[in-house]
Amino acid sequence: MRMRLHSIFSGLVLALIIFSALSFSFPSASGSYAGDKPLNTIAHEEIYGGIFFSLGDSRYSGRMNYNDTYEVNFDVSVMEADKEVKLARLYVYWVWSQKEDVGVYPLMEVKASAEKEVLSSVVTYTDTKGFVGKYDYFSGVNVYDCNLEIKKTVDDSYSVTVKNVDANGSTFCVQGIGLLVIYECPGREPYHNCQLIEYWVTEGCDMIYAEYGITPEMATSKIYFDGELDLKKVKRAYLITVAPSGGYVSGGETAHNKLYFNEERGWLANLPFLNQLLRLLFGYGGGVWSDVYIADNTVQIGVDQRDVTEYLKKSNNFAAIQDNHDYMMVTNAVLVVEKKE
């Protein structure tokens, strides 16, 4: 009798899984308010080292006219003398770029460090709402490689200045600046706070908003971390995600957004008991968290760092960020897996 009940339950679970696979997905659509611009993986490696991401003292700039400047300061004290920069990138998050109510690309000059050396943009990611209407201005991220500037920093502070250099009158707003640093310890032995890690760095600009006929399922941006993992060697794994405008609601109400990690059975996200039961019995299931991005009138960039160790898979790991009438841009996701020595 017990075996028969187990068989019936297993069959029921299998039916639920098949049904969820058919009924729930993260589709893309042609509208730019949908999750149609997946982030790009720009770095994936195993090193002895560490990672940090910071917004410094970023705040919303308001409208920047010609010759206006905006500055952000970062604490880089984690970069001790025995650590080497593996990768360092600056992300300037901008919105409302326009000239005479027409969307244009911003013309900005970015200087960094005490010497105020002008940086060259590595890549620019942009998105718009994608249909004719009022306020269809450009939003995006300008990315700068700042490896040399970080190495030349002689104290614990690092400053970045943005200037509007368009004499023809276009304007834009800066939501903030992000600094991502991946540092490495010399040799192949762990030093100080360094240890063996495998990391994935993804970046881009995917504007998502569940409005104007776009459903929350459509307004979902999926992020992939390709590669194989030996789960027996994993000590800890954490995910960093960045969403400008995410969580910002002018009236102060709770934001409406979700973060998924290795979770495709979306309808089960609302049934936590069944979700946990499936994970215990069969090992399926990922993580789902609601309202993870919080921002306000001053800081308009949602940043979340979350432990995802128990949801890690051997391969095909992914995250997804979903909007539910919040509005946000998905711009960065970093997965870090710390490994046992």
C-alpha positions in Angstrom: 0.0 0.0 0.0 2.9 2.3 0.9 4.6 1.7 -2.4 1.4 2.3 -4.3 0.9 5.6 -2.5 4.5 6.6 -3.3 3.9 5.7 -7.0 0.7 7.8 -7.1 2.4 10.7 -5.5 5.4 10.5 -7.8 3.0 10.4 -10.8 1.2 13.5 -9.5 4.4 15.4 -9.0 5.5 14.4 -12.6 2.2 15.7 -13.9 2.6 19.0 -12.0 6.1 19.5 -13.4 5.0 18.7 -17.0 2.0 21.1 -16.6 4.3 23.9 -15.3 6.8 23.4 -18.1 3.9 23.9 -20.6 2.2 26.7 -18.8 5.1 28.9 -17.5 8.1 30.3 -19.2 10.1 33.5 -19.6 9.2 34.5 -23.1 10.6 37.4 -25.0 8.7 39.8 -27.2 9.4 42.5 -29.7 8.4 45.3 -27.4 11.3 46.8 -25.5 9.4 46.8 -22.3 9.7 43.1 -22.5 12.7 41.1 -21.5 14.2 41.0 -25.0 17.8 42.1 -24.4 19.6 39.4 -22.3 22.8 40.4 -20.6 26.1 39.5 -22.1 28.8 37.4 -20.3 32.0 39.4 -20.5 34.1 37.5 -18.1 34.2 33.9 -16.7 37.2 32.5 -14.9 38.6 30.6 -11.9 41.1 32.5 -9.7 42.4 33.0 -6.2 40.9 36.3 -5.4 37.7 38.2 -4.7 35.1 40.5 -6.1 33.3 43.7 -4.9 30.7 46.0 -6.4 29.9 49.4 -5.1 27.7 52.4 -5.9 30.0 54.6 -3.7 28.1 57.7 -2.7 25.9 57.8 -5.8 22.7 59.8 -5.8 20.3 61.0 -8.5 21.8 63.9 -10.5 18.7 65.6 -11.8 18.9 67.1 -15.3 22.5 67.8 -16.4 22.9 70.7 -18.9 26.0 71.6 -20.9 29.1 71.8 -18.7 27.3 70.4 -15.6 29.3 67.9 -13.6 28.5 64.9 -11.3 30.9 63.2 -9.0 30.9 59.9 -7.1 33.5 58.7 -4.6 34.4 55.1 -3.9 36.1 53.4 -1.0 38.7 51.0 -2.5 40.5 50.0 0.8 39.9 46.4 -0.1 42.7 46.7 -2.7 45.7 46.0 -0.5 49.2 46.1 -1.8 49.4 42.3 -2.3 46.4 42.2 -4.6 46.3 42.6 -8.3 43.4 43.9 -10.4 42.1 41.3 -12.7 39.2 43.3 -14.0 37.8 46.7 -13.1 34.8 48.4 -14.9 32.9 51.5 -14.3 29.2 51.7 -15.1 27.6 55.1 -15.6 23.8 54.6 -15.5 21.9 57.3 -17.3 18.3 58.1 -18.2 16.1 60.9 -19.8 18.7 61.6 -22.5 16.9 64.0 -24.9 17.2 67.2 -26.9 14.0 69.3 -27.5 11.8 66.3 -26.4 13.5 63.9 -28.9 15.5 61.0 -27.6 19.3 61.2 -28.3 22.4 59.5 -27.1 24.2 61.5 -24.3 27.6 63.2 -24.9 29.5 62.8 -21.7 33.1 63.0 -20.6 34.2 60.7 -17.7 37.3 61.3 -15.7 38.7 59.1 -12.9 41.2 59.1 -10.0 43.2 62.0 -8.6 44.8 62.8 -12.0 41.3 63.1 -13.6 42.4 61.2 -16.6 39.7 61.0 -19.3 38.4 57.4 -19.8 37.3 55.9 -23.1 34.0 54.1 -23.2 34.4 50.3 -23.8 30.7 49.7 -24.8 27.4 51.4 -24.4 24.1 49.5 -23.8 20.8 51.2 -24.4 17.1 50.5 -24.5 13.8 52.5 -25.0 10.2 51.6 -24.4 10.0 50.9 -28.1 6.8 52.5 -29.3 5.8 55.9 -30.4 4.6 58.0 -27.5 5.4 60.8 -25.1 8.8 60.7 -23.3 10.4 58.0 -25.4 13.8 59.0 -24.3 16.9 56.9 -24.3 18.2 55.1 -21.2 21.4 53.1 -20.9 24.8 52.3 -19.4 28.2 53.6 -20.5 30.9 51.1 -19.5 34.6 52.1 -19.0 37.6 50.0 -18.3 39.5 51.5 -15.4 42.2 48.8 -14.6 45.1 51.2 -14.8 43.4 53.9 -12.8 42.6 51.6 -10.0 46.2 50.4 -9.9 47.5 53.9 -9.6 45.2 54.8 -6.7 47.5 55.7 -3.7 44.9 56.0 -1.0 41.6 54.4 0.0 39.4 56.7 -2.2 38.7 56.7 -5.9 36.6 59.4 -7.5 34.8 59.6 -10.8 33.4 62.7 -12.5 30.8 62.9 -15.3 30.4 66.0 -17.4 27.8 66.9 -20.1 30.0 68.1 -23.1 27.2 68.6 -25.6 27.3 72.3 -26.6 24.3 71.8 -28.8 22.0 71.5 -25.8 21.1 67.9 -25.1 20.5 66.9 -21.5 20.5 63.7 -19.5 20.3 62.5 -15.9 22.7 60.2 -14.1 21.2 57.7 -11.7 24.5 56.7 -10.3 27.9 55.0 -11.0 28.8 51.4 -10.3 32.4 50.1 -9.7 33.1 46.4 -10.2 36.5 45.1 -9.2 37.8 41.6 -9.5 41.1 41.2 -7.8 43.6 38.4 -7.7 46.2 37.2 -5.1 49.7 36.5 -6.4 50.7 32.9 -6.9 48.3 29.9 -6.5 47.9 30.0 -2.7 45.2 31.8 -0.8 46.3 35.1 0.8 44.5 37.1 3.5 40.8 37.2 2.3 41.5 35.6 -1.1 40.4 32.1 -1.9 39.6 30.0 -4.9 36.5 31.3 -6.7 34.8 30.9 -10.1 32.9 33.9 -11.3 30.7 35.0 -14.2 30.3 38.7 -15.0 27.3 39.8 -17.2 26.2 43.2 -18.3 23.8 45.0 -20.6 20.6 47.1 -20.5 17.2 45.5 -20.6 14.3 47.8 -19.8 11.3 45.9 -18.4 7.9 47.2 -17.4 4.6 45.2 -17.1 2.4 47.9 -18.7 0.9 48.7 -22.1 0.0 45.1 -22.8 3.3 43.6 -21.5 2.6 41.0 -18.8 4.9 40.3 -15.9 5.9 37.0 -17.6 6.9 39.0 -20.7 8.6 41.7 -18.6 11.2 39.1 -17.4 14.9 39.3 -18.2 16.8 36.0 -18.0 20.5 35.8 -17.3 22.6 32.7 -18.1 25.8 31.5 -16.4 27.0 28.7 -18.7 29.5 26.1 -17.6 29.9 22.9 -15.5 30.3 22.8 -11.7 31.4 20.1 -9.3 28.9 20.7 -6.5 31.0 18.7 -4.0 33.7 21.3 -4.2 31.3 24.3 -3.7 31.6 26.1 -0.4 29.3 29.0 -1.0 27.7 30.8 -4.0 26.2 34.3 -4.1 24.5 36.4 -6.8 24.9 40.2 -7.2 22.2 41.9 -9.4 21.8 45.6 -10.3 18.6 47.2 -11.5 18.5 51.0 -12.0 15.0 52.4 -11.2 14.2 49.0 -9.6 12.2 49.5 -6.4 11.7 53.2 -7.0 8.1 54.2 -6.2 7.5 57.9 -5.7 4.7 57.3 -3.1 6.9 55.0 -1.1 4.8 51.9 -1.7 6.3 48.4 -1.7 8.1 47.8 -5.0 6.7 45.1 -7.3 9.5 42.8 -8.6 10.9 39.3 -8.3 14.2 37.6 -8.5 14.5 34.0 -9.6 17.5 31.7 -9.5 17.3 28.3 -11.3 13.5 28.5 -10.9 11.3 27.8 -14.0 8.1 26.6 -12.4 6.8 30.1 -11.8 3.3 29.2 -10.7 4.8 27.1 -7.8 6.6 30.2 -6.6 3.3 31.1 -4.9 3.2 27.7 -3.2 6.3 27.7 -1.0 5.4 24.6 1.0 5.0 22.5 -2.2 8.1 24.0 -3.7 10.2 23.1 -0.6 8.7 19.6 -0.6 9.7 19.0 -4.2 13.2 20.1 -3.4 13.5 17.8 -0.4 12.1 14.8 -2.2 13.4 15.1 -5.7 16.1 17.8 -5.7 14.2 20.1 -8.0 13.5 23.7 -7.4 15.2 27.1 -7.3 14.9 30.3 -5.3 12.2 33.0 -5.7 12.3 36.3 -3.8 9.8 39.2 -4.0 10.5 42.9 -3.7 14.3 42.6 -3.5 15.1 45.9 -5.1 14.6 49.0 -2.9 15.4 52.6 -3.9 14.2 56.1 -3.0 14.3 59.7 -4.3 18.1 59.9 -3.6 19.4 56.4 -4.5 17.5 55.1 -7.6 19.5 52.0 -8.3 18.4 48.7 -6.8 21.3 46.4 -5.8 20.8 42.9 -4.3 23.4 40.4 -3.1 22.0 37.0 -2.2 23.2 33.6 -1.1 22.2 31.0 -3.7 24.3 28.0 -2.6 21.4 25.7 -2.0 19.9 26.3 -5.5 23.1 25.8 -7.5 23.0 23.2 -10.3 25.8 21.3 -12.0 25.2 23.2 -15.2 22.8 25.6 -16.9 22.5 27.9 -14.0 20.5 31.1 -14.6 18.8 34.0 -12.9 15.7 35.9 -13.9 14.4 39.4 -12.9 10.7 40.1 -13.3 8.9 43.4 -13.2 5.3 43.7 -12.0 4.3 47.3 -12.5 7.5 48.6 -11.0 9.7 49.6 -14.1 13.4 49.0 -14.1 16.5 48.4 -16.2 18.4 45.1 -15.7 22.1 46.0 -16.2 24.4 43.7 -14.2 24.5 40.2 -12.7 27.6 38.6 -11.2 27.6 35.0 -9.9 30.4 34.0 -7.6 31.1 30.4 -6.5 33.6 30.0 -3.7 35.3 26.6 -3.7 36.8 24.3 -1.1 40.6 24.1 -1.1 
